[in-house]
Amino acid sequence: MSKTYYLPQGNEVELFKAAAGMNLPVLIKGPTGCGKTRFVEAMGEELGRDVYTVVCHDDLSAADLVGRHLIDENGTYWQDGPLTKAVRHGGICYLDEIIEARKDTTVVLHSLADYRRVLPIDRTGEVITAHPDFMLVVSYNPGYQNVLKGMKPSTKQRFISLTFNYPKAEIETEVIVKESGVDQKIAQKLVAIAGEIRQLSDSDIQEAVSTRLLIYAGKLIAHGFDPYQACIHSIVESLSDEEDVLAVLEKLISLHF
Ligand code: ADP
């Protein structure tokens, strides 16, 4: 299996390893599509720990994390959820966009994130002490809301926090070349476009263009699409539905391609 490609943006690798070594949970803040998930996957690989990723949403239940009773021809049996698997056998449980989950779902995390490192499972009466290799990692987008507000002080003061942003121009260029297959020159243009769009704050764009969208544009170009069209269908259309905003973005792209 080839190694997961991750180009560090700063000291996040050292911090993550230190947190893992100290059995501390990690909180990653950052806009969508800036490399958080890729980073956690790469760290799991480097530390030799399985990563159990759960993308949170408002319908996520505690049972989706912890587990549930299922029925087959022999009767009912218990099936561990991703969180319980990581707690029991060791591994990284990564809760992406934790802010989307309801509070009554994430309350099970408190005793795992603080000094106790235990997971009580109400439905089976079990209280599992976390495996030494268990690690809790959560991410959220601070643009929307503050995740710390919903946490107990004893829990929130245990997290090692990492703040991610879109990578610096040279790093983002390298990532785009590597992930999409376009040449350096095209990647530089895409990064320049992103730089300009990211300056358009306070406009009707809810969220600036992510590294992920730039990679999509690069992939379409590498596939043979006209660069202008590629940018329209990956970057522009994904960022807004407003006619006037679209017009501004189209103009901006046309100045580069
Ligand atoms: P997030 O979890 O922050 O929403 P992802 O981790 O899914 O974002 O990143 C989106 C894509 O961007 C990844 O699939 C990867 O191709 C690319 N990427 C972003 N940053 C990096 C990086 N530093 N190294 C390697 N790939 C990266």
py3Dmol code that shows the C-alpha trace and the ligand (Angstrom):
import py3Dmol

protein = """\
ATOM      1  CA  MET A   1       0.000   0.000   0.000  1.00  0.00           C
ATOM      2  CA  SER A   2       1.400   3.384  -0.921  1.00  0.00           C
ATOM      3  CA  LYS A   3       1.953   5.896   1.822  1.00  0.00           C
ATOM      4  CA  THR A   4      -0.715   8.539   2.340  1.00  0.00           C
ATOM      5  CA  TYR A   5       0.593  11.784   0.909  1.00  0.00           C
ATOM      6  CA  TYR A   6       0.617  14.643   3.366  1.00  0.00           C
ATOM      7  CA  LEU A   7       2.738  17.769   3.130  1.00  0.00           C
ATOM      8  CA  PRO A   8       3.043  19.440   6.549  1.00  0.00           C
ATOM      9  CA  GLN A   9       2.069  23.095   6.864  1.00  0.00           C
ATOM     10  CA  GLY A  10       3.915  23.799  10.093  1.00  0.00           C
ATOM     11  CA  ASN A  11       4.607  21.964  13.344  1.00  0.00           C
ATOM     12  CA  GLU A  12       1.367  19.937  13.303  1.00  0.00           C
ATOM     13  CA  VAL A  13       3.114  16.582  12.899  1.00  0.00           C
ATOM     14  CA  GLU A  14       5.290  17.085  15.993  1.00  0.00           C
ATOM     15  CA  LEU A  15       2.328  18.363  18.019  1.00  0.00           C
ATOM     16  CA  PHE A  16       0.117  15.463  17.033  1.00  0.00           C
ATOM     17  CA  LYS A  17       2.797  12.920  17.905  1.00  0.00           C
ATOM     18  CA  ALA A  18       3.392  14.599  21.245  1.00  0.00           C
ATOM     19  CA  ALA A  19      -0.350  14.536  22.011  1.00  0.00           C
ATOM     20  CA  ALA A  20      -0.518  10.859  21.033  1.00  0.00           C
ATOM     21  CA  GLY A  21       2.423  10.121  23.314  1.00  0.00           C
ATOM     22  CA  MET A  22       0.760  11.915  26.224  1.00  0.00           C
ATOM     23  CA  ASN A  23      -2.646  10.308  25.658  1.00  0.00           C
ATOM     24  CA  LEU A  24      -4.258  13.669  25.058  1.00  0.00           C
ATOM     25  CA  PRO A  25      -7.128  14.342  22.681  1.00  0.00           C
ATOM     26  CA  VAL A  26      -6.616  16.697  19.739  1.00  0.00           C
ATOM     27  CA  LEU A  27      -8.912  19.414  18.438  1.00  0.00           C
ATOM     28  CA  ILE A  28      -8.336  20.559  14.861  1.00  0.00           C
ATOM     29  CA  LYS A  29      -9.895  23.830  13.771  1.00  0.00           C
ATOM     30  CA  GLY A  30      -9.950  24.882  10.157  1.00  0.00           C
ATOM     31  CA  PRO A  31     -12.048  25.599   7.099  1.00  0.00           C
ATOM     32  CA  THR A  32     -13.399  22.755   5.024  1.00  0.00           C
ATOM     33  CA  GLY A  33     -11.092  21.138   2.464  1.00  0.00           C
ATOM     34  CA  CYS A  34      -7.812  22.394   3.893  1.00  0.00           C
ATOM     35  CA  GLY A  35      -6.259  19.010   4.691  1.00  0.00           C
ATOM     36  CA  LYS A  36      -7.511  18.074   8.185  1.00  0.00           C
ATOM     37  CA  THR A  37      -8.780  14.622   7.280  1.00  0.00           C
ATOM     38  CA  ARG A  38      -5.756  13.857   5.133  1.00  0.00           C
ATOM     39  CA  PHE A  39      -3.520  14.868   8.026  1.00  0.00           C
ATOM     40  CA  VAL A  40      -5.268  12.560  10.498  1.00  0.00           C
ATOM     41  CA  GLU A  41      -5.102   9.662   8.025  1.00  0.00           C
ATOM     42  CA  ALA A  42      -1.391  10.256   7.479  1.00  0.00           C
ATOM     43  CA  MET A  43      -0.762  10.457  11.226  1.00  0.00           C
ATOM     44  CA  GLY A  44      -2.663   7.221  11.829  1.00  0.00           C
ATOM     45  CA  GLU A  45      -0.442   5.543   9.286  1.00  0.00           C
ATOM     46  CA  GLU A  46       2.716   6.986  10.774  1.00  0.00           C
ATOM     47  CA  LEU A  47       1.751   5.969  14.307  1.00  0.00           C
ATOM     48  CA  GLY A  48       0.555   2.550  13.157  1.00  0.00           C
ATOM     49  CA  ARG A  49      -2.971   3.166  14.469  1.00  0.00           C
ATOM     50  CA  ASP A  50      -6.223   2.483  12.646  1.00  0.00           C
ATOM     51  CA  VAL A  51      -8.315   5.589  12.031  1.00  0.00           C
ATOM     52  CA  TYR A  52     -12.076   5.369  12.570  1.00  0.00           C
ATOM     53  CA  THR A  53     -13.549   8.413  10.868  1.00  0.00           C
ATOM     54  CA  VAL A  54     -17.070   9.572  11.582  1.00  0.00           C
ATOM     55  CA  VAL A  55     -18.450  12.522   9.650  1.00  0.00           C
ATOM     56  CA  CYS A  56     -20.863  14.128  12.089  1.00  0.00           C
ATOM     57  CA  HIS A  57     -24.344  15.372  11.198  1.00  0.00           C
ATOM     58  CA  ASP A  58     -27.406  16.344  13.196  1.00  0.00           C
ATOM     59  CA  ASP A  59     -28.997  12.908  12.862  1.00  0.00           C
ATOM     60  CA  LEU A  60     -25.983  11.134  14.302  1.00  0.00           C
ATOM     61  CA  SER A  61     -27.001   9.229  17.432  1.00  0.00           C
ATOM     62  CA  ALA A  62     -24.934   8.047  20.354  1.00  0.00           C
ATOM     63  CA  ALA A  63     -25.604   4.507  19.103  1.00  0.00           C
ATOM     64  CA  ASP A  64     -23.930   5.390  15.784  1.00  0.00           C
ATOM     65  CA  LEU A  65     -20.773   6.108  17.770  1.00  0.00           C
ATOM     66  CA  VAL A  66     -20.983   3.588  20.574  1.00  0.00           C
ATOM     67  CA  GLY A  67     -22.806   0.648  19.024  1.00  0.00           C
ATOM     68  CA  ARG A  68     -26.156  -1.104  19.089  1.00  0.00           C
ATOM     69  CA  HIS A  69     -27.902  -4.417  19.496  1.00  0.00           C
ATOM     70  CA  LEU A  70     -28.630  -6.175  16.225  1.00  0.00           C
ATOM     71  CA  ILE A  71     -30.735  -9.233  15.478  1.00  0.00           C
ATOM     72  CA  ASP A  72     -29.864 -12.265  13.391  1.00  0.00           C
ATOM     73  CA  GLU A  73     -31.142 -15.856  13.248  1.00  0.00           C
ATOM     74  CA  ASN A  74     -29.452 -16.660  16.558  1.00  0.00           C
ATOM     75  CA  GLY A  75     -31.050 -13.771  18.411  1.00  0.00           C
ATOM     76  CA  THR A  76     -29.678 -10.409  19.410  1.00  0.00           C
ATOM     77  CA  TYR A  77     -26.042  -9.509  19.617  1.00  0.00           C
ATOM     78  CA  TRP A  78     -24.077  -6.366  20.352  1.00  0.00           C
ATOM     79  CA  GLN A  79     -22.094  -4.579  17.654  1.00  0.00           C
ATOM     80  CA  ASP A  80     -19.468  -2.013  18.614  1.00  0.00           C
ATOM     81  CA  GLY A  81     -19.671   1.348  16.878  1.00  0.00           C
ATOM     82  CA  PRO A  82     -16.527   3.084  15.557  1.00  0.00           C
ATOM     83  CA  LEU A  83     -15.824   4.900  18.814  1.00  0.00           C
ATOM     84  CA  THR A  84     -16.071   1.728  20.887  1.00  0.00           C
ATOM     85  CA  LYS A  85     -13.866  -0.172  18.429  1.00  0.00           C
ATOM     86  CA  ALA A  86     -11.132   2.431  18.792  1.00  0.00           C
ATOM     87  CA  VAL A  87     -11.521   2.526  22.585  1.00  0.00           C
ATOM     88  CA  ARG A  88     -11.442  -1.258  22.914  1.00  0.00           C
ATOM     89  CA  HIS A  89      -8.738  -2.209  20.429  1.00  0.00           C
ATOM     90  CA  GLY A  90      -6.727   0.999  20.148  1.00  0.00           C
ATOM     91  CA  GLY A  91      -6.871   3.443  17.267  1.00  0.00           C
ATOM     92  CA  ILE A  92      -7.738   6.997  16.426  1.00  0.00           C
ATOM     93  CA  CYS A  93     -11.399   7.946  16.495  1.00  0.00           C
ATOM     94  CA  TYR A  94     -11.720  11.011  14.279  1.00  0.00           C
ATOM     95  CA  LEU A  95     -14.961  12.947  14.551  1.00  0.00           C
ATOM     96  CA  ASP A  96     -15.045  15.263  11.585  1.00  0.00           C
ATOM     97  CA  GLU A  97     -17.262  18.378  11.830  1.00  0.00           C
ATOM     98  CA  ILE A  98     -18.134  17.594  15.430  1.00  0.00           C
ATOM     99  CA  ILE A  99     -20.113  20.820  15.632  1.00  0.00           C
ATOM    100  CA  GLU A 100     -22.785  19.246  13.436  1.00  0.00           C
ATOM    101  CA  ALA A 101     -23.529  16.543  16.010  1.00  0.00           C
ATOM    102  CA  ARG A 102     -26.111  17.145  18.729  1.00  0.00           C
ATOM    103  CA  LYS A 103     -24.884  17.624  22.283  1.00  0.00           C
ATOM    104  CA  ASP A 104     -26.683  14.542  23.581  1.00  0.00           C
ATOM    105  CA  THR A 105     -24.676  12.519  21.066  1.00  0.00           C
ATOM    106  CA  THR A 106     -21.278  13.869  21.968  1.00  0.00           C
ATOM    107  CA  VAL A 107     -21.808  13.760  25.735  1.00  0.00           C
ATOM    108  CA  VAL A 108     -20.331  10.220  25.647  1.00  0.00           C
ATOM    109  CA  LEU A 109     -17.008  11.784  24.762  1.00  0.00           C
ATOM    110  CA  HIS A 110     -16.551  13.638  28.040  1.00  0.00           C
ATOM    111  CA  SER A 111     -15.272  10.752  30.129  1.00  0.00           C
ATOM    112  CA  LEU A 112     -13.006   9.687  27.258  1.00  0.00           C
ATOM    113  CA  ALA A 113     -11.543  13.119  26.671  1.00  0.00           C
ATOM    114  CA  ASP A 114     -10.830  13.943  30.301  1.00  0.00           C
ATOM    115  CA  TYR A 115      -8.446  12.212  32.732  1.00  0.00           C
ATOM    116  CA  ARG A 116     -10.666   9.131  33.127  1.00  0.00           C
ATOM    117  CA  ARG A 117     -10.334   7.728  29.613  1.00  0.00           C
ATOM    118  CA  VAL A 118     -13.302   5.430  30.071  1.00  0.00           C
ATOM    119  CA  LEU A 119     -16.343   4.745  27.938  1.00  0.00           C
ATOM    120  CA  PRO A 120     -19.489   3.703  29.793  1.00  0.00           C
ATOM    121  CA  ILE A 121     -21.952   1.837  27.594  1.00  0.00           C
ATOM    122  CA  ASP A 122     -25.388   2.196  29.140  1.00  0.00           C
ATOM    123  CA  ARG A 123     -27.051  -0.448  27.026  1.00  0.00           C
ATOM    124  CA  THR A 124     -24.675  -3.248  27.994  1.00  0.00           C
ATOM    125  CA  GLY A 125     -23.640  -1.966  31.409  1.00  0.00           C
ATOM    126  CA  GLU A 126     -20.004  -2.143  30.351  1.00  0.00           C
ATOM    127  CA  VAL A 127     -17.436   0.477  31.343  1.00  0.00           C
ATOM    128  CA  ILE A 128     -14.463   0.174  29.008  1.00  0.00           C
ATOM    129  CA  THR A 129     -11.099   1.591  29.969  1.00  0.00           C
ATOM    130  CA  ALA A 130      -9.511   2.983  26.835  1.00  0.00           C
ATOM    131  CA  HIS A 131      -6.730   0.993  25.195  1.00  0.00           C
ATOM    132  CA  PRO A 132      -3.356   2.791  25.574  1.00  0.00           C
ATOM    133  CA  ASP A 133      -3.378   3.450  21.817  1.00  0.00           C
ATOM    134  CA  PHE A 134      -6.822   5.020  21.818  1.00  0.00           C
ATOM    135  CA  MET A 135      -6.834   8.644  20.722  1.00  0.00           C
ATOM    136  CA  LEU A 136      -9.721  11.033  20.257  1.00  0.00           C
ATOM    137  CA  VAL A 137      -9.432  13.606  17.491  1.00  0.00           C
ATOM    138  CA  VAL A 138     -12.192  16.062  16.635  1.00  0.00           C
ATOM    139  CA  SER A 139     -12.345  18.737  13.980  1.00  0.00           C
ATOM    140  CA  TYR A 140     -14.620  21.643  13.280  1.00  0.00           C
ATOM    141  CA  ASN A 141     -14.898  24.731  11.199  1.00  0.00           C
ATOM    142  CA  PRO A 142     -14.608  27.790  13.446  1.00  0.00           C
ATOM    143  CA  GLY A 143     -16.254  29.874  10.738  1.00  0.00           C
ATOM    144  CA  TYR A 144     -19.638  28.561  11.814  1.00  0.00           C
ATOM    145  CA  GLN A 145     -19.641  28.245  15.577  1.00  0.00           C
ATOM    146  CA  ASN A 146     -17.528  27.600  18.622  1.00  0.00           C
ATOM    147  CA  VAL A 147     -17.298  23.968  19.659  1.00  0.00           C
ATOM    148  CA  LEU A 148     -15.641  24.771  22.971  1.00  0.00           C
ATOM    149  CA  LYS A 149     -18.788  26.454  24.267  1.00  0.00           C
ATOM    150  CA  GLY A 150     -20.570  23.133  24.480  1.00  0.00           C
ATOM    151  CA  MET A 151     -17.850  21.355  26.406  1.00  0.00           C
ATOM    152  CA  LYS A 152     -17.327  21.017  30.115  1.00  0.00           C
ATOM    153  CA  PRO A 153     -14.226  22.926  31.325  1.00  0.00           C
ATOM    154  CA  SER A 154     -12.667  19.687  32.562  1.00  0.00           C
ATOM    155  CA  THR A 155     -12.973  18.316  29.051  1.00  0.00           C
ATOM    156  CA  LYS A 156     -12.061  21.297  26.940  1.00  0.00           C
ATOM    157  CA  GLN A 157      -8.912  21.999  28.883  1.00  0.00           C
ATOM    158  CA  ARG A 158      -7.548  18.582  27.940  1.00  0.00           C
ATOM    159  CA  PHE A 159      -7.380  19.107  24.200  1.00  0.00           C
ATOM    160  CA  ILE A 160      -4.243  19.955  22.298  1.00  0.00           C
ATOM    161  CA  SER A 161      -5.504  22.396  19.679  1.00  0.00           C
ATOM    162  CA  LEU A 162      -4.213  22.706  16.158  1.00  0.00           C
ATOM    163  CA  THR A 163      -5.358  25.473  13.861  1.00  0.00           C
ATOM    164  CA  PHE A 164      -5.302  24.723  10.174  1.00  0.00           C
ATOM    165  CA  ASN A 165      -5.715  27.123   7.352  1.00  0.00           C
ATOM    166  CA  TYR A 166      -5.366  26.919   3.602  1.00  0.00           C
ATOM    167  CA  PRO A 167      -1.722  26.034   2.988  1.00  0.00           C
ATOM    168  CA  LYS A 168       0.833  28.693   2.092  1.00  0.00           C
ATOM    169  CA  ALA A 169       1.157  29.294  -1.651  1.00  0.00           C
ATOM    170  CA  GLU A 170       4.238  27.097  -2.230  1.00  0.00           C
ATOM    171  CA  ILE A 171       2.787  24.224  -0.245  1.00  0.00           C
ATOM    172  CA  GLU A 172      -0.626  24.496  -1.876  1.00  0.00           C
ATOM    173  CA  THR A 173       1.011  24.557  -5.319  1.00  0.00           C
ATOM    174  CA  GLU A 174       2.958  21.403  -4.533  1.00  0.00           C
ATOM    175  CA  VAL A 175      -0.152  19.671  -3.184  1.00  0.00           C
ATOM    176  CA  ILE A 176      -2.135  20.547  -6.330  1.00  0.00           C
ATOM    177  CA  VAL A 177       0.633  19.279  -8.632  1.00  0.00           C
ATOM    178  CA  LYS A 178       0.898  16.043  -6.695  1.00  0.00           C
ATOM    179  CA  GLU A 179      -2.832  15.408  -6.241  1.00  0.00           C
ATOM    180  CA  SER A 180      -4.174  16.494  -9.635  1.00  0.00           C
ATOM    181  CA  GLY A 181      -1.371  15.880 -12.099  1.00  0.00           C
ATOM    182  CA  VAL A 182      -1.220  19.416 -13.561  1.00  0.00           C
ATOM    183  CA  ASP A 183       2.125  21.098 -14.062  1.00  0.00           C
ATOM    184  CA  GLN A 184       3.641  23.666 -11.726  1.00  0.00           C
ATOM    185  CA  LYS A 185       2.586  26.619 -13.881  1.00  0.00           C
ATOM    186  CA  ILE A 186      -1.098  25.711 -13.897  1.00  0.00           C
ATOM    187  CA  ALA A 187      -0.989  24.948 -10.181  1.00  0.00           C
ATOM    188  CA  GLN A 188       0.510  28.368  -9.513  1.00  0.00           C
ATOM    189  CA  LYS A 189      -2.302  29.999 -11.462  1.00  0.00           C
ATOM    190  CA  LEU A 190      -4.912  28.094  -9.477  1.00  0.00           C
ATOM    191  CA  VAL A 191      -3.263  29.200  -6.235  1.00  0.00           C
ATOM    192  CA  ALA A 192      -3.194  32.798  -7.465  1.00  0.00           C
ATOM    193  CA  ILE A 193      -6.927  32.595  -8.275  1.00  0.00           C
ATOM    194  CA  ALA A 194      -7.579  31.160  -4.817  1.00  0.00           C
ATOM    195  CA  GLY A 195      -5.569  33.946  -3.223  1.00  0.00           C
ATOM    196  CA  GLU A 196      -7.760  36.534  -4.906  1.00  0.00           C
ATOM    197  CA  ILE A 197     -11.012  34.769  -4.048  1.00  0.00           C
ATOM    198  CA  ARG A 198      -9.918  34.379  -0.429  1.00  0.00           C
ATOM    199  CA  GLN A 199      -9.513  38.134  -0.227  1.00  0.00           C
ATOM    200  CA  LEU A 200     -13.114  38.645  -1.215  1.00  0.00           C
ATOM    201  CA  SER A 201     -14.227  38.295   2.386  1.00  0.00           C
ATOM    202  CA  ASP A 202     -17.545  39.740   3.507  1.00  0.00           C
ATOM    203  CA  SER A 203     -18.954  39.113   0.080  1.00  0.00           C
ATOM    204  CA  ASP A 204     -21.726  36.650  -0.676  1.00  0.00           C
ATOM    205  CA  ILE A 205     -19.303  33.764  -0.597  1.00  0.00           C
ATOM    206  CA  GLN A 206     -20.030  31.779   2.524  1.00  0.00           C
ATOM    207  CA  GLU A 207     -16.721  30.024   2.518  1.00  0.00           C
ATOM    208  CA  ALA A 208     -13.574  30.716   0.525  1.00  0.00           C
ATOM    209  CA  VAL A 209     -12.277  28.312  -2.086  1.00  0.00           C
ATOM    210  CA  SER A 210     -10.741  25.197  -0.524  1.00  0.00           C
ATOM    211  CA  THR A 211      -7.615  23.310  -1.522  1.00  0.00           C
ATOM    212  CA  ARG A 212      -9.975  20.459  -2.408  1.00  0.00           C
ATOM    213  CA  LEU A 213     -11.766  22.570  -5.045  1.00  0.00           C
ATOM    214  CA  LEU A 214      -8.446  23.668  -6.540  1.00  0.00           C
ATOM    215  CA  ILE A 215      -7.476  20.013  -6.843  1.00  0.00           C
ATOM    216  CA  TYR A 216     -10.776  19.305  -8.611  1.00  0.00           C
ATOM    217  CA  ALA A 217     -10.044  22.129 -11.056  1.00  0.00           C
ATOM    218  CA  GLY A 218      -6.545  20.695 -11.574  1.00  0.00           C
ATOM    219  CA  LYS A 219      -7.946  17.226 -12.199  1.00  0.00           C
ATOM    220  CA  LEU A 220     -10.380  18.499 -14.847  1.00  0.00           C
ATOM    221  CA  ILE A 221      -7.543  20.374 -16.544  1.00  0.00           C
ATOM    222  CA  ALA A 222      -5.270  17.343 -16.405  1.00  0.00           C
ATOM    223  CA  HIS A 223      -8.160  15.392 -17.941  1.00  0.00           C
ATOM    224  CA  GLY A 224      -8.098  17.731 -20.934  1.00  0.00           C
ATOM    225  CA  PHE A 225     -10.734  20.304 -20.014  1.00  0.00           C
ATOM    226  CA  ASP A 226     -10.285  23.903 -21.002  1.00  0.00           C
ATOM    227  CA  PRO A 227      -8.825  25.586 -17.870  1.00  0.00           C
ATOM    228  CA  TYR A 228     -11.447  28.356 -17.815  1.00  0.00           C
ATOM    229  CA  GLN A 229     -14.306  25.849 -18.026  1.00  0.00           C
ATOM    230  CA  ALA A 230     -12.613  23.633 -15.452  1.00  0.00           C
ATOM    231  CA  CYS A 231     -12.474  26.530 -12.988  1.00  0.00           C
ATOM    232  CA  ILE A 232     -16.102  27.489 -13.628  1.00  0.00           C
ATOM    233  CA  HIS A 233     -17.348  23.971 -12.914  1.00  0.00           C
ATOM    234  CA  SER A 234     -15.165  23.280  -9.910  1.00  0.00           C
ATOM    235  CA  ILE A 235     -14.459  26.587  -8.212  1.00  0.00           C
ATOM    236  CA  VAL A 236     -17.038  29.155  -9.316  1.00  0.00           C
ATOM    237  CA  GLU A 237     -20.251  27.128  -9.308  1.00  0.00           C
ATOM    238  CA  SER A 238     -19.452  25.596  -5.925  1.00  0.00           C
ATOM    239  CA  LEU A 239     -19.013  28.912  -4.195  1.00  0.00           C
ATOM    240  CA  SER A 240     -22.199  30.808  -4.944  1.00  0.00           C
ATOM    241  CA  ASP A 241     -25.625  30.802  -6.574  1.00  0.00           C
ATOM    242  CA  GLU A 242     -25.900  34.586  -6.782  1.00  0.00           C
ATOM    243  CA  GLU A 243     -25.737  35.957 -10.324  1.00  0.00           C
ATOM    244  CA  ASP A 244     -23.640  38.980  -9.441  1.00  0.00           C
ATOM    245  CA  VAL A 245     -21.162  36.991  -7.368  1.00  0.00           C
ATOM    246  CA  LEU A 246     -20.839  34.438 -10.155  1.00  0.00           C
ATOM    247  CA  ALA A 247     -20.125  37.262 -12.594  1.00  0.00           C
ATOM    248  CA  VAL A 248     -17.340  38.611 -10.371  1.00  0.00           C
ATOM    249  CA  LEU A 249     -15.796  35.156 -10.021  1.00  0.00           C
ATOM    250  CA  GLU A 250     -16.031  34.430 -13.748  1.00  0.00           C
ATOM    251  CA  LYS A 251     -14.291  37.694 -14.503  1.00  0.00           C
ATOM    252  CA  LEU A 252     -11.588  36.884 -11.996  1.00  0.00           C
ATOM    253  CA  ILE A 253     -10.970  33.468 -13.599  1.00  0.00           C
ATOM    254  CA  SER A 254     -10.899  34.974 -17.100  1.00  0.00           C
ATOM    255  CA  LEU A 255      -8.029  37.234 -16.060  1.00  0.00           C
ATOM    256  CA  HIS A 256      -5.912  34.118 -15.448  1.00  0.00           C
ATOM    257  CA  PHE A 257      -7.087  31.605 -18.061  1.00  0.00           C
TER     258      PHE A 257
END
"""
ligand_1 = """\
27
ADP
P -10.746 18.670 5.356
O -10.753 17.406 6.162
O -10.002 19.786 5.997
O -12.123 19.091 4.893
P -9.226 17.114 3.415
O -8.230 16.544 4.343
O -10.265 16.182 2.893
O -9.944 18.410 4.007
O -8.418 17.813 2.223
C -8.946 17.942 0.932
C -7.931 17.483 -0.067
O -6.881 18.437 -0.112
C -7.274 16.159 0.289
O -7.977 15.081 -0.280
C -5.898 16.310 -0.309
O -5.964 15.926 -1.670
C -5.631 17.787 -0.303
N -4.702 18.343 0.705
C -4.911 19.476 1.421
N -3.856 19.764 2.177
C -2.933 18.807 1.952
C -1.598 18.575 2.424
N -1.037 19.408 3.304
N -0.953 17.487 1.968
C -1.540 16.662 1.079
N -2.781 16.833 0.580
C -3.476 17.889 1.004
"""
view = py3Dmol.view(width=600, height=400)
view.addModel(protein, "pdb")
view.setStyle({"model": 0}, {"cartoon": {"style": "trace"}})
view.addModel(ligand_1, "xyz")
view.setStyle({"model": 1}, {"stick": {}})
view.zoomTo()
view.show()
